Amino acid sequence: METTATKTKWQLDTAHSEITFKVKHLMISNVKGSFRKFDGSINAVSDSFEDAGINLNIDAVSVDTGDLQRDGHLRGGDFFDSEKFPAIHFQSSSFVKNGKGNYVLNGDLTIKDQTHPVTLDVEFGGIMKDPWGNNKAGFTVQGTINRKDWGLNWNAALEAGGVLVSDEVKIAAEVQLVKSA
């Protein structure tokens, strides 16, 4: 007789999580930004999280680089076109342990209705009970994508050679989850 494992649902604790990115500007320094609004959940068979199902939604309008003019440009048609495509979505396809506390997260990232596979490195920080009795889990996520894969093509050639903005975007997240009752 086959038994079906019960999955535990974990919700993203957005007050204790962040999603950030950085990209080379003028090919000499990084410009950093973040998304201020997002939500997500994880369904896991055990507290090891191996083979967990991960679902993340990001509000593209919430992009914030600390510069209103640049943020407006990122929200516009040259980049996220957030009026037409307000959501960025990630859905995992696998979450596999590759060493003590480390995982490889594979999934599909959708930006501007274009979906492509991505691979991210994940470090598991552990599980802890907070002062109010909630079970929390922490993760650090890192990876690199090519923005042009999602049609984020805008750029400008520099007089001295090179381009204004790198195609490579480094993404990072500090994630805290709360176990659902």
Secondary structure as UniProt FT lines:
FT   STRAND          8..12
FT   HELIX           14..16
FT   STRAND          18..25
FT   TURN            26..28
FT   STRAND          29..35
FT   STRAND          38..44
FT   TURN            47..48
FT   TURN            50..51
FT   STRAND          53..59
FT   HELIX           60..62
FT   STRAND          63..64
FT   HELIX           68..75
FT   TURN            77..80
FT   TURN            82..84
FT   STRAND          87..99
FT   TURN            100..101
FT   STRAND          102..111
FT   TURN            112..113
FT   STRAND          114..129
FT   TURN            131..132
FT   STRAND          135..146
FT   HELIX           147..150
FT   TURN            159..160
FT   STRAND          165..179
//
